[in-house]
Amino acid sequence: MEKLMFIETGMGIDVHGQNITKAAIRAVKNAIHFNSMPGIRSVLPENSLDNMVVNVKLAVPCDKEQLDIEAVKGAIPFGKVSVEVMDGGMLTTSGIVLEEKGDQNDLMYIVVASVEVGY
């Protein structure tokens, strides 16, 4: 990335079902859904959103091999998206196992995201 313009952060949780991809997508959406960048197009090369570069960093507590990177990229509406996965996040108890929600155990999966935007 030549020029870093914004860094947005978020957290996502899958309370029941132990789905790391669901938690990661929620973290990315949490990072980007409360922001507006009305002037971004004017600073991008060729004034095109296609030239925006988005680097997503995910801190995940487990199941990295089950993380669907393409699904996470799909949560970003514009630009050239890359995803970096690192250790972090949290596993903690939900206090209950709900088999009807797909629970294998009582763990909540918590993922933290940093979304870097630039060109």
Secondary structure as UniProt FT lines:
FT   STRAND          4..14
FT   HELIX           20..32
FT   TURN            33..34
FT   TURN            38..39
FT   HELIX           40..43
FT   HELIX           45..47
FT   HELIX           49..51
FT   STRAND          53..60
FT   HELIX           64..66
FT   HELIX           69..73
FT   TURN            74..75
FT   STRAND          80..87
FT   STRAND          90..93
FT   HELIX           99..101
FT   STRAND          107..118
//
